[in-house]
Amino acid sequence: MTTVTPTDQQAPFAEQNPYAAPGAETRGFSISSLVLGLVSIVASYTFVVPAIGLVLGILALKREPASRTMAIWGIVLNAVMLGGAVLVGLAAAAFGLAMLPFAFIG
């Protein structure tokens, strides 16, 4: 029976990227959250874009400690825009219900 012992040598096909900075971390979630927060300002009053950005920002806080500032700004922008969209939706529903009795006059 043969046993395989781990070695400290790296296989030749598993070379690291020579262009990558040493110790570089990915910042994909926090950048995506910030971009979706900015996009939700332009594409205002949607529910989907800020909700996705909010989830990505919360995930970025846990997974990417180096980009905490971008994640916090993404969370703030997405939460404000999601809250605004909810308030506008509720105001539109209340206005529609208030005008419902007048729809049958005429």
Phi and psi restraints in degrees (range 20) as a CNS / XPLOR table:
assign (resid 1 and name C) (resid 2 and name N)
       (resid 2 and name CA) (resid 2 and name C) 1.0 -110.4 20.0 2
assign (resid 2 and name N) (resid 2 and name CA)
       (resid 2 and name C) (resid 3 and name N) 1.0 145.4 20.0 2
assign (resid 2 and name C) (resid 3 and name N)
       (resid 3 and name CA) (resid 3 and name C) 1.0 -116.1 20.0 2
assign (resid 3 and name N) (resid 3 and name CA)
       (resid 3 and name C) (resid 4 and name N) 1.0 144.5 20.0 2
assign (resid 3 and name C) (resid 4 and name N)
       (resid 4 and name CA) (resid 4 and name C) 1.0 -97.2 20.0 2
assign (resid 4 and name N) (resid 4 and name CA)
       (resid 4 and name C) (resid 5 and name N) 1.0 124.6 20.0 2
assign (resid 4 and name C) (resid 5 and name N)
       (resid 5 and name CA) (resid 5 and name C) 1.0 -107.1 20.0 2
assign (resid 5 and name N) (resid 5 and name CA)
       (resid 5 and name C) (resid 6 and name N) 1.0 137.1 20.0 2
assign (resid 5 and name C) (resid 6 and name N)
       (resid 6 and name CA) (resid 6 and name C) 1.0 -69.1 20.0 2
assign (resid 6 and name N) (resid 6 and name CA)
       (resid 6 and name C) (resid 7 and name N) 1.0 143.1 20.0 2
assign (resid 6 and name C) (resid 7 and name N)
       (resid 7 and name CA) (resid 7 and name C) 1.0 -115.8 20.0 2
assign (resid 7 and name N) (resid 7 and name CA)
       (resid 7 and name C) (resid 8 and name N) 1.0 160.5 20.0 2
assign (resid 7 and name C) (resid 8 and name N)
       (resid 8 and name CA) (resid 8 and name C) 1.0 -86.2 20.0 2
assign (resid 8 and name N) (resid 8 and name CA)
       (resid 8 and name C) (resid 9 and name N) 1.0 -4.1 20.0 2
assign (resid 8 and name C) (resid 9 and name N)
       (resid 9 and name CA) (resid 9 and name C) 1.0 -83.7 20.0 2
assign (resid 9 and name N) (resid 9 and name CA)
       (resid 9 and name C) (resid 10 and name N) 1.0 145.1 20.0 2
assign (resid 9 and name C) (resid 10 and name N)
       (resid 10 and name CA) (resid 10 and name C) 1.0 -95.3 20.0 2
assign (resid 10 and name N) (resid 10 and name CA)
       (resid 10 and name C) (resid 11 and name N) 1.0 142.0 20.0 2
assign (resid 10 and name C) (resid 11 and name N)
       (resid 11 and name CA) (resid 11 and name C) 1.0 -64.4 20.0 2
assign (resid 11 and name N) (resid 11 and name CA)
       (resid 11 and name C) (resid 12 and name N) 1.0 148.4 20.0 2
assign (resid 11 and name C) (resid 12 and name N)
       (resid 12 and name CA) (resid 12 and name C) 1.0 -67.0 20.0 2
assign (resid 12 and name N) (resid 12 and name CA)
       (resid 12 and name C) (resid 13 and name N) 1.0 -24.2 20.0 2
assign (resid 12 and name C) (resid 13 and name N)
       (resid 13 and name CA) (resid 13 and name C) 1.0 -86.1 20.0 2
assign (resid 13 and name N) (resid 13 and name CA)
       (resid 13 and name C) (resid 14 and name N) 1.0 -5.1 20.0 2
assign (resid 13 and name C) (resid 14 and name N)
       (resid 14 and name CA) (resid 14 and name C) 1.0 -106.9 20.0 2
assign (resid 14 and name N) (resid 14 and name CA)
       (resid 14 and name C) (resid 15 and name N) 1.0 40.4 20.0 2
assign (resid 14 and name C) (resid 15 and name N)
       (resid 15 and name CA) (resid 15 and name C) 1.0 -71.3 20.0 2
assign (resid 15 and name N) (resid 15 and name CA)
       (resid 15 and name C) (resid 16 and name N) 1.0 147.3 20.0 2
assign (resid 15 and name C) (resid 16 and name N)
       (resid 16 and name CA) (resid 16 and name C) 1.0 -78.8 20.0 2
assign (resid 16 and name N) (resid 16 and name CA)
       (resid 16 and name C) (resid 17 and name N) 1.0 160.3 20.0 2
assign (resid 16 and name C) (resid 17 and name N)
       (resid 17 and name CA) (resid 17 and name C) 1.0 -68.4 20.0 2
assign (resid 17 and name N) (resid 17 and name CA)
       (resid 17 and name C) (resid 18 and name N) 1.0 120.6 20.0 2
assign (resid 17 and name C) (resid 18 and name N)
       (resid 18 and name CA) (resid 18 and name C) 1.0 -71.2 20.0 2
assign (resid 18 and name N) (resid 18 and name CA)
       (resid 18 and name C) (resid 19 and name N) 1.0 -16.8 20.0 2
assign (resid 18 and name C) (resid 19 and name N)
       (resid 19 and name CA) (resid 19 and name C) 1.0 -91.5 20.0 2
assign (resid 19 and name N) (resid 19 and name CA)
       (resid 19 and name C) (resid 20 and name N) 1.0 -9.7 20.0 2
assign (resid 19 and name C) (resid 20 and name N)
       (resid 20 and name CA) (resid 20 and name C) 1.0 -78.6 20.0 2
assign (resid 20 and name N) (resid 20 and name CA)
       (resid 20 and name C) (resid 21 and name N) 1.0 140.8 20.0 2
assign (resid 20 and name C) (resid 21 and name N)
       (resid 21 and name CA) (resid 21 and name C) 1.0 -72.0 20.0 2
assign (resid 21 and name N) (resid 21 and name CA)
       (resid 21 and name C) (resid 22 and name N) 1.0 142.5 20.0 2
assign (resid 21 and name C) (resid 22 and name N)
       (resid 22 and name CA) (resid 22 and name C) 1.0 -67.0 20.0 2
assign (resid 22 and name N) (resid 22 and name CA)
       (resid 22 and name C) (resid 23 and name N) 1.0 131.7 20.0 2
assign (resid 22 and name C) (resid 23 and name N)
       (resid 23 and name CA) (resid 23 and name C) 1.0 74.5 20.0 2
assign (resid 23 and name N) (resid 23 and name CA)
       (resid 23 and name C) (resid 24 and name N) 1.0 15.1 20.0 2
assign (resid 23 and name C) (resid 24 and name N)
       (resid 24 and name CA) (resid 24 and name C) 1.0 -71.4 20.0 2
assign (resid 24 and name N) (resid 24 and name CA)
       (resid 24 and name C) (resid 25 and name N) 1.0 135.4 20.0 2
assign (resid 24 and name C) (resid 25 and name N)
       (resid 25 and name CA) (resid 25 and name C) 1.0 -107.6 20.0 2
assign (resid 25 and name N) (resid 25 and name CA)
       (resid 25 and name C) (resid 26 and name N) 1.0 153.4 20.0 2
assign (resid 25 and name C) (resid 26 and name N)
       (resid 26 and name CA) (resid 26 and name C) 1.0 -79.6 20.0 2
assign (resid 26 and name N) (resid 26 and name CA)
       (resid 26 and name C) (resid 27 and name N) 1.0 145.4 20.0 2
assign (resid 26 and name C) (resid 27 and name N)
       (resid 27 and name CA) (resid 27 and name C) 1.0 -126.5 20.0 2
assign (resid 27 and name N) (resid 27 and name CA)
       (resid 27 and name C) (resid 28 and name N) 1.0 31.5 20.0 2
assign (resid 27 and name C) (resid 28 and name N)
       (resid 28 and name CA) (resid 28 and name C) 1.0 -64.7 20.0 2
assign (resid 28 and name N) (resid 28 and name CA)
       (resid 28 and name C) (resid 29 and name N) 1.0 -43.8 20.0 2
assign (resid 28 and name C) (resid 29 and name N)
       (resid 29 and name CA) (resid 29 and name C) 1.0 -66.7 20.0 2
assign (resid 29 and name N) (resid 29 and name CA)
       (resid 29 and name C) (resid 30 and name N) 1.0 -43.1 20.0 2
assign (resid 29 and name C) (resid 30 and name N)
       (resid 30 and name CA) (resid 30 and name C) 1.0 -70.7 20.0 2
assign (resid 30 and name N) (resid 30 and name CA)
       (resid 30 and name C) (resid 31 and name N) 1.0 -38.4 20.0 2
assign (resid 30 and name C) (resid 31 and name N)
       (resid 31 and name CA) (resid 31 and name C) 1.0 -66.0 20.0 2
assign (resid 31 and name N) (resid 31 and name CA)
       (resid 31 and name C) (resid 32 and name N) 1.0 -41.8 20.0 2
assign (resid 31 and name C) (resid 32 and name N)
       (resid 32 and name CA) (resid 32 and name C) 1.0 -63.7 20.0 2
assign (resid 32 and name N) (resid 32 and name CA)
       (resid 32 and name C) (resid 33 and name N) 1.0 -40.1 20.0 2
assign (resid 32 and name C) (resid 33 and name N)
       (resid 33 and name CA) (resid 33 and name C) 1.0 -64.2 20.0 2
assign (resid 33 and name N) (resid 33 and name CA)
       (resid 33 and name C) (resid 34 and name N) 1.0 -43.4 20.0 2
assign (resid 33 and name C) (resid 34 and name N)
       (resid 34 and name CA) (resid 34 and name C) 1.0 -65.7 20.0 2
assign (resid 34 and name N) (resid 34 and name CA)
       (resid 34 and name C) (resid 35 and name N) 1.0 -42.9 20.0 2
assign (resid 34 and name C) (resid 35 and name N)
       (resid 35 and name CA) (resid 35 and name C) 1.0 -65.3 20.0 2
assign (resid 35 and name N) (resid 35 and name CA)
       (resid 35 and name C) (resid 36 and name N) 1.0 -42.8 20.0 2
assign (resid 35 and name C) (resid 36 and name N)
       (resid 36 and name CA) (resid 36 and name C) 1.0 -66.7 20.0 2
assign (resid 36 and name N) (resid 36 and name CA)
       (resid 36 and name C) (resid 37 and name N) 1.0 -31.0 20.0 2
assign (resid 36 and name C) (resid 37 and name N)
       (resid 37 and name CA) (resid 37 and name C) 1.0 -65.2 20.0 2
assign (resid 37 and name N) (resid 37 and name CA)
       (resid 37 and name C) (resid 38 and name N) 1.0 -41.5 20.0 2
assign (resid 37 and name C) (resid 38 and name N)
       (resid 38 and name CA) (resid 38 and name C) 1.0 -70.0 20.0 2
assign (resid 38 and name N) (resid 38 and name CA)
       (resid 38 and name C) (resid 39 and name N) 1.0 -37.8 20.0 2
assign (resid 38 and name C) (resid 39 and name N)
       (resid 39 and name CA) (resid 39 and name C) 1.0 -67.4 20.0 2
assign (resid 39 and name N) (resid 39 and name CA)
       (resid 39 and name C) (resid 40 and name N) 1.0 -34.8 20.0 2
assign (resid 39 and name C) (resid 40 and name N)
       (resid 40 and name CA) (resid 40 and name C) 1.0 -69.0 20.0 2
assign (resid 40 and name N) (resid 40 and name CA)
       (resid 40 and name C) (resid 41 and name N) 1.0 -20.8 20.0 2
assign (resid 40 and name C) (resid 41 and name N)
       (resid 41 and name CA) (resid 41 and name C) 1.0 -70.3 20.0 2
assign (resid 41 and name N) (resid 41 and name CA)
       (resid 41 and name C) (resid 42 and name N) 1.0 -43.1 20.0 2
assign (resid 41 and name C) (resid 42 and name N)
       (resid 42 and name CA) (resid 42 and name C) 1.0 -72.8 20.0 2
assign (resid 42 and name N) (resid 42 and name CA)
       (resid 42 and name C) (resid 43 and name N) 1.0 -47.5 20.0 2
assign (resid 42 and name C) (resid 43 and name N)
       (resid 43 and name CA) (resid 43 and name C) 1.0 -93.8 20.0 2
assign (resid 43 and name N) (resid 43 and name CA)
       (resid 43 and name C) (resid 44 and name N) 1.0 65.8 20.0 2
assign (resid 43 and name C) (resid 44 and name N)
       (resid 44 and name CA) (resid 44 and name C) 1.0 -69.5 20.0 2
assign (resid 44 and name N) (resid 44 and name CA)
       (resid 44 and name C) (resid 45 and name N) 1.0 157.3 20.0 2
assign (resid 44 and name C) (resid 45 and name N)
       (resid 45 and name CA) (resid 45 and name C) 1.0 61.4 20.0 2
assign (resid 45 and name N) (resid 45 and name CA)
       (resid 45 and name C) (resid 46 and name N) 1.0 43.0 20.0 2
assign (resid 45 and name C) (resid 46 and name N)
       (resid 46 and name CA) (resid 46 and name C) 1.0 -111.2 20.0 2
assign (resid 46 and name N) (resid 46 and name CA)
       (resid 46 and name C) (resid 47 and name N) 1.0 152.8 20.0 2
assign (resid 46 and name C) (resid 47 and name N)
       (resid 47 and name CA) (resid 47 and name C) 1.0 -94.8 20.0 2
assign (resid 47 and name N) (resid 47 and name CA)
       (resid 47 and name C) (resid 48 and name N) 1.0 -30.3 20.0 2
assign (resid 47 and name C) (resid 48 and name N)
       (resid 48 and name CA) (resid 48 and name C) 1.0 -73.9 20.0 2
assign (resid 48 and name N) (resid 48 and name CA)
       (resid 48 and name C) (resid 49 and name N) 1.0 -48.7 20.0 2
assign (resid 48 and name C) (resid 49 and name N)
       (resid 49 and name CA) (resid 49 and name C) 1.0 -62.3 20.0 2
assign (resid 49 and name N) (resid 49 and name CA)
       (resid 49 and name C) (resid 50 and name N) 1.0 -49.8 20.0 2
assign (resid 49 and name C) (resid 50 and name N)
       (resid 50 and name CA) (resid 50 and name C) 1.0 -67.2 20.0 2
assign (resid 50 and name N) (resid 50 and name CA)
       (resid 50 and name C) (resid 51 and name N) 1.0 -30.5 20.0 2
assign (resid 50 and name C) (resid 51 and name N)
       (resid 51 and name CA) (resid 51 and name C) 1.0 -66.6 20.0 2
assign (resid 51 and name N) (resid 51 and name CA)
       (resid 51 and name C) (resid 52 and name N) 1.0 -43.1 20.0 2
assign (resid 51 and name C) (resid 52 and name N)
       (resid 52 and name CA) (resid 52 and name C) 1.0 -65.8 20.0 2
assign (resid 52 and name N) (resid 52 and name CA)
       (resid 52 and name C) (resid 53 and name N) 1.0 -42.7 20.0 2
assign (resid 52 and name C) (resid 53 and name N)
       (resid 53 and name CA) (resid 53 and name C) 1.0 -63.4 20.0 2
assign (resid 53 and name N) (resid 53 and name CA)
       (resid 53 and name C) (resid 54 and name N) 1.0 -35.9 20.0 2
assign (resid 53 and name C) (resid 54 and name N)
       (resid 54 and name CA) (resid 54 and name C) 1.0 -66.2 20.0 2
assign (resid 54 and name N) (resid 54 and name CA)
       (resid 54 and name C) (resid 55 and name N) 1.0 -43.2 20.0 2
assign (resid 54 and name C) (resid 55 and name N)
       (resid 55 and name CA) (resid 55 and name C) 1.0 -64.3 20.0 2
assign (resid 55 and name N) (resid 55 and name CA)
       (resid 55 and name C) (resid 56 and name N) 1.0 -44.0 20.0 2
assign (resid 55 and name C) (resid 56 and name N)
       (resid 56 and name CA) (resid 56 and name C) 1.0 -64.2 20.0 2
assign (resid 56 and name N) (resid 56 and name CA)
       (resid 56 and name C) (resid 57 and name N) 1.0 -36.8 20.0 2
assign (resid 56 and name C) (resid 57 and name N)
       (resid 57 and name CA) (resid 57 and name C) 1.0 -65.8 20.0 2
assign (resid 57 and name N) (resid 57 and name CA)
       (resid 57 and name C) (resid 58 and name N) 1.0 -39.8 20.0 2
assign (resid 57 and name C) (resid 58 and name N)
       (resid 58 and name CA) (resid 58 and name C) 1.0 -67.5 20.0 2
assign (resid 58 and name N) (resid 58 and name CA)
       (resid 58 and name C) (resid 59 and name N) 1.0 -40.5 20.0 2
assign (resid 58 and name C) (resid 59 and name N)
       (resid 59 and name CA) (resid 59 and name C) 1.0 -63.8 20.0 2
assign (resid 59 and name N) (resid 59 and name CA)
       (resid 59 and name C) (resid 60 and name N) 1.0 -37.3 20.0 2
assign (resid 59 and name C) (resid 60 and name N)
       (resid 60 and name CA) (resid 60 and name C) 1.0 -66.8 20.0 2
assign (resid 60 and name N) (resid 60 and name CA)
       (resid 60 and name C) (resid 61 and name N) 1.0 -33.5 20.0 2
assign (resid 60 and name C) (resid 61 and name N)
       (resid 61 and name CA) (resid 61 and name C) 1.0 -61.4 20.0 2
assign (resid 61 and name N) (resid 61 and name CA)
       (resid 61 and name C) (resid 62 and name N) 1.0 -36.2 20.0 2
assign (resid 61 and name C) (resid 62 and name N)
       (resid 62 and name CA) (resid 62 and name C) 1.0 -84.3 20.0 2
assign (resid 62 and name N) (resid 62 and name CA)
       (resid 62 and name C) (resid 63 and name N) 1.0 -36.3 20.0 2
assign (resid 62 and name C) (resid 63 and name N)
       (resid 63 and name CA) (resid 63 and name C) 1.0 -95.1 20.0 2
assign (resid 63 and name N) (resid 63 and name CA)
       (resid 63 and name C) (resid 64 and name N) 1.0 -24.1 20.0 2
assign (resid 63 and name C) (resid 64 and name N)
       (resid 64 and name CA) (resid 64 and name C) 1.0 -127.3 20.0 2
assign (resid 64 and name N) (resid 64 and name CA)
       (resid 64 and name C) (resid 65 and name N) 1.0 81.1 20.0 2
assign (resid 64 and name C) (resid 65 and name N)
       (resid 65 and name CA) (resid 65 and name C) 1.0 -69.0 20.0 2
assign (resid 65 and name N) (resid 65 and name CA)
       (resid 65 and name C) (resid 66 and name N) 1.0 -22.3 20.0 2
assign (resid 65 and name C) (resid 66 and name N)
       (resid 66 and name CA) (resid 66 and name C) 1.0 -72.9 20.0 2
assign (resid 66 and name N) (resid 66 and name CA)
       (resid 66 and name C) (resid 67 and name N) 1.0 -24.6 20.0 2
assign (resid 66 and name C) (resid 67 and name N)
       (resid 67 and name CA) (resid 67 and name C) 1.0 -112.3 20.0 2
assign (resid 67 and name N) (resid 67 and name CA)
       (resid 67 and name C) (resid 68 and name N) 1.0 42.8 20.0 2
assign (resid 67 and name C) (resid 68 and name N)
       (resid 68 and name CA) (resid 68 and name C) 1.0 -63.8 20.0 2
assign (resid 68 and name N) (resid 68 and name CA)
       (resid 68 and name C) (resid 69 and name N) 1.0 -37.0 20.0 2
assign (resid 68 and name C) (resid 69 and name N)
       (resid 69 and name CA) (resid 69 and name C) 1.0 -64.9 20.0 2
assign (resid 69 and name N) (resid 69 and name CA)
       (resid 69 and name C) (resid 70 and name N) 1.0 -44.9 20.0 2
assign (resid 69 and name C) (resid 70 and name N)
       (resid 70 and name CA) (resid 70 and name C) 1.0 -63.9 20.0 2
assign (resid 70 and name N) (resid 70 and name CA)
       (resid 70 and name C) (resid 71 and name N) 1.0 -38.7 20.0 2
assign (resid 70 and name C) (resid 71 and name N)
       (resid 71 and name CA) (resid 71 and name C) 1.0 -65.2 20.0 2
assign (resid 71 and name N) (resid 71 and name CA)
       (resid 71 and name C) (resid 72 and name N) 1.0 -41.3 20.0 2
assign (resid 71 and name C) (resid 72 and name N)
       (resid 72 and name CA) (resid 72 and name C) 1.0 -65.8 20.0 2
assign (resid 72 and name N) (resid 72 and name CA)
       (resid 72 and name C) (resid 73 and name N) 1.0 -43.1 20.0 2
assign (resid 72 and name C) (resid 73 and name N)
       (resid 73 and name CA) (resid 73 and name C) 1.0 -64.3 20.0 2
assign (resid 73 and name N) (resid 73 and name CA)
       (resid 73 and name C) (resid 74 and name N) 1.0 -37.7 20.0 2
assign (resid 73 and name C) (resid 74 and name N)
       (resid 74 and name CA) (resid 74 and name C) 1.0 -63.3 20.0 2
assign (resid 74 and name N) (resid 74 and name CA)
       (resid 74 and name C) (resid 75 and name N) 1.0 -42.2 20.0 2
assign (resid 74 and name C) (resid 75 and name N)
       (resid 75 and name CA) (resid 75 and name C) 1.0 -63.8 20.0 2
assign (resid 75 and name N) (resid 75 and name CA)
       (resid 75 and name C) (resid 76 and name N) 1.0 -44.6 20.0 2
assign (resid 75 and name C) (resid 76 and name N)
       (resid 76 and name CA) (resid 76 and name C) 1.0 -63.3 20.0 2
assign (resid 76 and name N) (resid 76 and name CA)
       (resid 76 and name C) (resid 77 and name N) 1.0 -48.7 20.0 2
assign (resid 76 and name C) (resid 77 and name N)
       (resid 77 and name CA) (resid 77 and name C) 1.0 -61.8 20.0 2
assign (resid 77 and name N) (resid 77 and name CA)
       (resid 77 and name C) (resid 78 and name N) 1.0 -45.1 20.0 2
assign (resid 77 and name C) (resid 78 and name N)
       (resid 78 and name CA) (resid 78 and name C) 1.0 -68.2 20.0 2
assign (resid 78 and name N) (resid 78 and name CA)
       (resid 78 and name C) (resid 79 and name N) 1.0 -37.3 20.0 2
assign (resid 78 and name C) (resid 79 and name N)
       (resid 79 and name CA) (resid 79 and name C) 1.0 -67.5 20.0 2
assign (resid 79 and name N) (resid 79 and name CA)
       (resid 79 and name C) (resid 80 and name N) 1.0 -40.7 20.0 2
assign (resid 79 and name C) (resid 80 and name N)
       (resid 80 and name CA) (resid 80 and name C) 1.0 -65.0 20.0 2
assign (resid 80 and name N) (resid 80 and name CA)
       (resid 80 and name C) (resid 81 and name N) 1.0 -44.5 20.0 2
assign (resid 80 and name C) (resid 81 and name N)
       (resid 81 and name CA) (resid 81 and name C) 1.0 -70.4 20.0 2
assign (resid 81 and name N) (resid 81 and name CA)
       (resid 81 and name C) (resid 82 and name N) 1.0 -35.1 20.0 2
assign (resid 81 and name C) (resid 82 and name N)
       (resid 82 and name CA) (resid 82 and name C) 1.0 -68.0 20.0 2
assign (resid 82 and name N) (resid 82 and name CA)
       (resid 82 and name C) (resid 83 and name N) 1.0 -40.8 20.0 2
assign (resid 82 and name C) (resid 83 and name N)
       (resid 83 and name CA) (resid 83 and name C) 1.0 -63.4 20.0 2
assign (resid 83 and name N) (resid 83 and name CA)
       (resid 83 and name C) (resid 84 and name N) 1.0 -40.3 20.0 2
assign (resid 83 and name C) (resid 84 and name N)
       (resid 84 and name CA) (resid 84 and name C) 1.0 -64.0 20.0 2
assign (resid 84 and name N) (resid 84 and name CA)
       (resid 84 and name C) (resid 85 and name N) 1.0 -39.8 20.0 2
assign (resid 84 and name C) (resid 85 and name N)
       (resid 85 and name CA) (resid 85 and name C) 1.0 -66.3 20.0 2
assign (resid 85 and name N) (resid 85 and name CA)
       (resid 85 and name C) (resid 86 and name N) 1.0 -38.2 20.0 2
assign (resid 85 and name C) (resid 86 and name N)
       (resid 86 and name CA) (resid 86 and name C) 1.0 -66.3 20.0 2
assign (resid 86 and name N) (resid 86 and name CA)
       (resid 86 and name C) (resid 87 and name N) 1.0 -43.1 20.0 2
assign (resid 86 and name C) (resid 87 and name N)
       (resid 87 and name CA) (resid 87 and name C) 1.0 -63.8 20.0 2
assign (resid 87 and name N) (resid 87 and name CA)
       (resid 87 and name C) (resid 88 and name N) 1.0 -42.3 20.0 2
assign (resid 87 and name C) (resid 88 and name N)
       (resid 88 and name CA) (resid 88 and name C) 1.0 -65.5 20.0 2
assign (resid 88 and name N) (resid 88 and name CA)
       (resid 88 and name C) (resid 89 and name N) 1.0 -39.5 20.0 2
assign (resid 88 and name C) (resid 89 and name N)
       (resid 89 and name CA) (resid 89 and name C) 1.0 -63.3 20.0 2
assign (resid 89 and name N) (resid 89 and name CA)
       (resid 89 and name C) (resid 90 and name N) 1.0 -42.6 20.0 2
assign (resid 89 and name C) (resid 90 and name N)
       (resid 90 and name CA) (resid 90 and name C) 1.0 -67.2 20.0 2
assign (resid 90 and name N) (resid 90 and name CA)
       (resid 90 and name C) (resid 91 and name N) 1.0 -38.2 20.0 2
assign (resid 90 and name C) (resid 91 and name N)
       (resid 91 and name CA) (resid 91 and name C) 1.0 -65.6 20.0 2
assign (resid 91 and name N) (resid 91 and name CA)
       (resid 91 and name C) (resid 92 and name N) 1.0 -39.1 20.0 2
assign (resid 91 and name C) (resid 92 and name N)
       (resid 92 and name CA) (resid 92 and name C) 1.0 -66.9 20.0 2
assign (resid 92 and name N) (resid 92 and name CA)
       (resid 92 and name C) (resid 93 and name N) 1.0 -39.7 20.0 2
assign (resid 92 and name C) (resid 93 and name N)
       (resid 93 and name CA) (resid 93 and name C) 1.0 -66.1 20.0 2
assign (resid 93 and name N) (resid 93 and name CA)
       (resid 93 and name C) (resid 94 and name N) 1.0 -40.7 20.0 2
assign (resid 93 and name C) (resid 94 and name N)
       (resid 94 and name CA) (resid 94 and name C) 1.0 -66.2 20.0 2
assign (resid 94 and name N) (resid 94 and name CA)
       (resid 94 and name C) (resid 95 and name N) 1.0 -40.6 20.0 2
assign (resid 94 and name C) (resid 95 and name N)
       (resid 95 and name CA) (resid 95 and name C) 1.0 -65.3 20.0 2
assign (resid 95 and name N) (resid 95 and name CA)
       (resid 95 and name C) (resid 96 and name N) 1.0 -40.3 20.0 2
assign (resid 95 and name C) (resid 96 and name N)
       (resid 96 and name CA) (resid 96 and name C) 1.0 -64.0 20.0 2
assign (resid 96 and name N) (resid 96 and name CA)
       (resid 96 and name C) (resid 97 and name N) 1.0 -40.9 20.0 2
assign (resid 96 and name C) (resid 97 and name N)
       (resid 97 and name CA) (resid 97 and name C) 1.0 -68.8 20.0 2
assign (resid 97 and name N) (resid 97 and name CA)
       (resid 97 and name C) (resid 98 and name N) 1.0 -34.1 20.0 2
assign (resid 97 and name C) (resid 98 and name N)
       (resid 98 and name CA) (resid 98 and name C) 1.0 -69.3 20.0 2
assign (resid 98 and name N) (resid 98 and name CA)
       (resid 98 and name C) (resid 99 and name N) 1.0 -32.2 20.0 2
assign (resid 98 and name C) (resid 99 and name N)
       (resid 99 and name CA) (resid 99 and name C) 1.0 -89.7 20.0 2
assign (resid 99 and name N) (resid 99 and name CA)
       (resid 99 and name C) (resid 100 and name N) 1.0 -4.8 20.0 2
assign (resid 99 and name C) (resid 100 and name N)
       (resid 100 and name CA) (resid 100 and name C) 1.0 -59.4 20.0 2
assign (resid 100 and name N) (resid 100 and name CA)
       (resid 100 and name C) (resid 101 and name N) 1.0 -41.2 20.0 2
assign (resid 100 and name C) (resid 101 and name N)
       (resid 101 and name CA) (resid 101 and name C) 1.0 -62.8 20.0 2
assign (resid 101 and name N) (resid 101 and name CA)
       (resid 101 and name C) (resid 102 and name N) 1.0 -27.7 20.0 2
assign (resid 101 and name C) (resid 102 and name N)
       (resid 102 and name CA) (resid 102 and name C) 1.0 -82.8 20.0 2
assign (resid 102 and name N) (resid 102 and name CA)
       (resid 102 and name C) (resid 103 and name N) 1.0 -6.9 20.0 2
assign (resid 102 and name C) (resid 103 and name N)
       (resid 103 and name CA) (resid 103 and name C) 1.0 -72.2 20.0 2
assign (resid 103 and name N) (resid 103 and name CA)
       (resid 103 and name C) (resid 104 and name N) 1.0 -22.4 20.0 2
assign (resid 103 and name C) (resid 104 and name N)
       (resid 104 and name CA) (resid 104 and name C) 1.0 -103.9 20.0 2
assign (resid 104 and name N) (resid 104 and name CA)
       (resid 104 and name C) (resid 105 and name N) 1.0 9.3 20.0 2
assign (resid 104 and name C) (resid 105 and name N)
       (resid 105 and name CA) (resid 105 and name C) 1.0 -86.2 20.0 2
assign (resid 105 and name N) (resid 105 and name CA)
       (resid 105 and name C) (resid 106 and name N) 1.0 136.0 20.0 2
